[in-house]
Amino acid sequence: MPRRVLLLNLLACFWCCAVLNVRLHLAGHHHYIFLLWNLFLAAIPLGLSLGLGRVNRLVLALPLLAVWLLFFPNAPYVLTDLIHLNARRSGQVPQWLDLLMLLSFALVSLWFGFQSLRIVQHWLARRYSHAAGWSAALGTLALSGFGVYLGRFPRWNSWDIVHRPQLLLQDIAGRVLDPVQHAQTWGFTLGFGTLLIFGYLFWISATTPQPAEVKIDQPCPTTIPVTTS
């Protein structure tokens, strides 16, 4: 990771903590302290993706990619914390401060997720092809819509695949096998996944260096030599 990006990540985390600290001080309670935990979970995929650059053997990369995919939805998940706006808001806390705080954590977490996804996409593109990298990136974002739904509404966690695997898989199977009965699940998955794809594409287009403009010199007019007889 370039040093300037690392510095920007650290400054963004500091900003989130500073805004949260002001909010906690004004409110006199620690209701929003969970945002720190969510920010930490959002940073895990970035750390895992950075470790991927040191792995050369596919047999070692596959488990790392599996864990990365399992934790990746934690990054865009923080966007849904906006539903907590106005939760336990006292007269001492202005609404704009709550909005600023929630947006700060949400956008920084999403930024972490997009960074990690770009690293994984580049790794796959170098090892296989650009088509493989883009397929994995877009597929991950689409699956993240489902993952975010499972975390926000049924309240499943990433580690439940180890802690409560049978219950988690039964819940997922029920939603997959009977989509009509779970229209909200697939409506949210489709909508949120599409939003993430558009967001990632916008982010990629803004961060991709544009080719330098080449100034084409105007051709000089041809001069006809004058001869004297």
Disulfide bonds with the S-S distance in Angstrom:
none
